[in-house]
Amino acid sequence: MSQIAVRLSEAELGMLDSAVARGDFRSRAEAVRAGVRLLARDLREARIEASYRSAYGATPLAEDEQVALDAAAAFAGDAAW
């Protein structure tokens, strides 16, 4: 495993130390590794979302698909959550 140096603001370090003190993580290093994993997941999901958006933009919906999508959107907008 490699080691790196990271500079954090006092506020960021305070949040990190608070998470460790609460027992959310065993150490600062564990918390940082968890943060890196979350960042990697978010970036991967953003790339997947962009790929879907691009693919659907390149292939127009068939008329029946658009009607179904419009109906679902209308239902979602009218639903009482």
N, C-alpha and C positions, 0 to 999 in steps of 0.2 A: 504494500500500500504506500502511495506517495504522500508527502506532506507539503502543504503550502502555507504561506503567510497571508493573512487577510486583515485589512484595516476596516474597523467598524466605528461608527459614531458612538458616543456615550449612550445615546438612546437605544441604538441597535444592540449594543452589548448588554444594556440593562434588560431589554426584552429577552435576550438569549439567556441571561443568568436567571431571570424570573422563571422561565420555562423549565430550566434545570432544577431550580429550588422547589417548584411545584411538583417535581417528579415526573414531568412530561418526558424528560430525557435523562439519561444517566450522566451525560457530560455535555459540554459545549460542542465537542467534536461530533457526538452523535446527533445533536440538534442541527448542526451545519450539514451533515451528510443527509439528514432527512429533508432539509430545505433544498439541497441540490437535487434529490430524487423528485421532489414536487415540481421544481423548475423544469426538469427534464420531461416529466409527464405533461405539464402544461404546454411546453413547446411542441411535443409530439402531437398532442390533441389539436393544437392550433394548426399544425401542418396538415393533419388529416381533414380538419374542417375546411381549410383553404382548398384542398384537393377536391372535396365534395362540391364546394361552391363553384370551382372552376369547371368541373365535369358537368354539373347541372346547368351551368351557364352556357356551355358549349352545345348541349343537347336539349333543345326546347321540349317542354312537356307536350304529350299528345293532348288533344282537346278533352278527352274524358279524364285524364290525369289532372288537368288544370281545374276542371269542374270539381273533382273530388278535393283537391287542395283548397280551393276557394270555400267549399262547404265546411271543411275542417277548420279553416281559419275563422269563418263566421261563427261556428259553434264554440270555438275556444274563446272568441271575443264576447260571446253572450253568456258563457258559463259563469255561474256564481261560485267562485272559489271561496 
